[in-house]
Amino acid sequence: MSSIVTDRGVVHYETFGRGKPVILLHCWLGSWSYWLSTMEYLGSKYKTYALDFWGFGDSAKQGASFTVVEYVEMVNQFMERMGLERAPVMGHSMGGTVSLSLALTYPKRVSRVAIVGSPVVGSGLSFLLKVAGNRGIAQILYKFPGLFLLGVKLASPFYARDWRTWYEMFEKDMSSTTMESFFASIRDLRFTDLRPRLHEFRVPVMGIFGRKDNIVNPKQGEILRTGVESALVHYFDNSAHFPMLDETGRFHEVVQEFIDSQ
């Protein structure tokens, strides 16, 4: 387990492979482990860095406000301290929104950006995720964690084809998430809207969306394509919110082709 210290606390990360760097950012209520198979696949050609956002996984649980802007600063500080001047950045769900925002805020940091099932506009989140950004509801969920986990388990088949594997990951990651990071991060994501700045992109942009995604509306891919004329958008017909789990082989091929083209 590796970590660095930033001005807002410890950032945990894992790395794999050798070669040019690639940064990987996880989803809401997730951790670096969602990228394990992708790290192994890319590891023969690239050195991958998968980070835990503040409030999730093994990163600091206090000292940050758990917003998209804070996470952009977190990744920027990580790259600075690690001596990573510029790299491709890929993010899943919330991590993709952070990736886009990082490229807009620090364009010299990002050589190309890929998002996976990510909201470009917060209104693309499902109703349940929008509701989760309410402090009162978050407090109720944390008061009855067993009931919350049972509800998620029952709904798991709608979120991922291999729902058992996904649920095991979710249950583990949820145990290391605080109530503050739980509701504050999704609340901020709910009110994020990157459309006014999409025209500023001067680096390659790719989006991957599962057509069966019921967590983030896959029509967010069309918003990305409209805002970034040169954007590549791939739709995975047999995937929900986790294409890296649902269609692993195709996912890895598409990602490597995009990164290799730099």
C-alpha positions, 0 to 999 in steps of 0.5 A, spaced: 500 500 500 502 506 497 500 513 499 503 521 499 501 526 504 497 532 501 495 539 504 488 536 505 491 529 508 493 522 505 492 520 498 492 512 498 494 509 491 496 503 487 501 502 481 502 497 476 506 496 470 512 499 467 512 505 462 509 511 461 504 513 466 496 513 466 492 515 472 485 512 473 480 515 478 474 511 481 467 512 482 462 514 487 462 509 493 468 505 490 476 505 490 482 504 486 480 496 486 475 497 480 481 498 476 485 492 478 484 488 471 485 494 467 491 495 471 494 488 469 492 489 462 495 495 461 501 494 465 505 491 460 506 497 456 504 503 461 505 504 469 498 505 471 496 509 478 489 508 481 488 513 486 483 513 492 479 519 493 479 523 499 473 520 504 474 513 500 478 507 500 484 508 504 485 515 503 484 521 508 477 521 511 477 528 514 480 535 511 477 536 505 470 538 502 469 532 498 467 536 492 469 535 484 473 541 485 477 538 491 478 532 487 481 536 481 486 539 486 487 532 489 489 529 483 493 535 481 497 535 487 498 527 487 501 528 480 506 534 482 509 530 488 510 524 484 513 528 478 508 526 473 508 532 469 503 530 464 499 523 463 492 520 460 487 520 465 481 516 465 475 516 470 469 512 472 462 515 473 464 521 478 472 519 477 470 521 469 467 528 471 473 529 475 478 527 469 474 532 465 474 537 470 482 536 471 483 537 464 479 543 463 483 546 470 490 544 468 490 542 461 498 541 461 497 536 466 492 531 461 494 529 455 488 525 453 482 524 457 477 518 457 470 517 461 466 511 463 459 512 465 460 519 467 455 525 468 457 531 464 451 534 467 449 532 474 442 531 472 444 525 468 444 521 475 439 517 477 433 519 482 436 515 487 443 518 487 440 525 487 436 523 493 443 520 496 446 527 496 441 529 502 444 529 509 438 527 512 437 521 508 444 520 508 443 520 516 438 515 515 442 510 511 447 510 516 443 509 522 440 502 518 446 500 514 444 493 514 437 495 511 441 499 506 446 494 504 440 489 503 437 494 498 443 495 494 444 487 494 437 486 491 438 491 486 445 489 484 443 485 478 440 491 475 447 495 476 452 489 473 452 483 469 456 479 474 453 483 480 456 478 485 463 480 484 460 487 484 457 487 490 462 484 494 467 490 492 461 495 493 460 492 500 468 492 502 468 499 499 462 502 503 465 500 510 471 505 509 466 511 507 464 516 511 457 519 512 460 526 510 464 523 504 457 519 502 453 525 501 457 531 500 460 528 494 454 526 490 451 532 492 456 536 489 456 532 483 448 533 482 449 540 481 455 539 476 455 542 469 461 542 464 457 543 458 459 551 458 466 549 458 466 543 453 468 547 447 475 548 450 478 541 450 484 541 445 486 534 447 483 527 445 477 525 449 473 519 449 467 516 452 464 509 454 457 508 456 453 502 457 446 502 454 443 499 460 446 503 465 441 505 470 445 509 474 448 515 469 443 516 463 447 513 457 445 519 453 450 523 457 455 520 451 451 525 446 452 531 451 459 529 450 459 528 443 455 535 442 460 539 446 467 536 444 466 535 436 472 530 436 470 526 442 470 518 441 463 515 444 463 508 444 456 505 447 457 498 450 450 494 448 451 489 454 453 493 459 450 497 465 454 502 469 460 497 469 463 496 462 470 494 465 466 488 469 460 487 464 464 487 457 472 486 460 475 484 453 472 489 449 473 495 454 480 493 455 481 493 447 478 500 446 481 503 452 488 501 450 487 503 443 485 510 445 491 510 450 496 507 444 494 513 439 497 518 443 
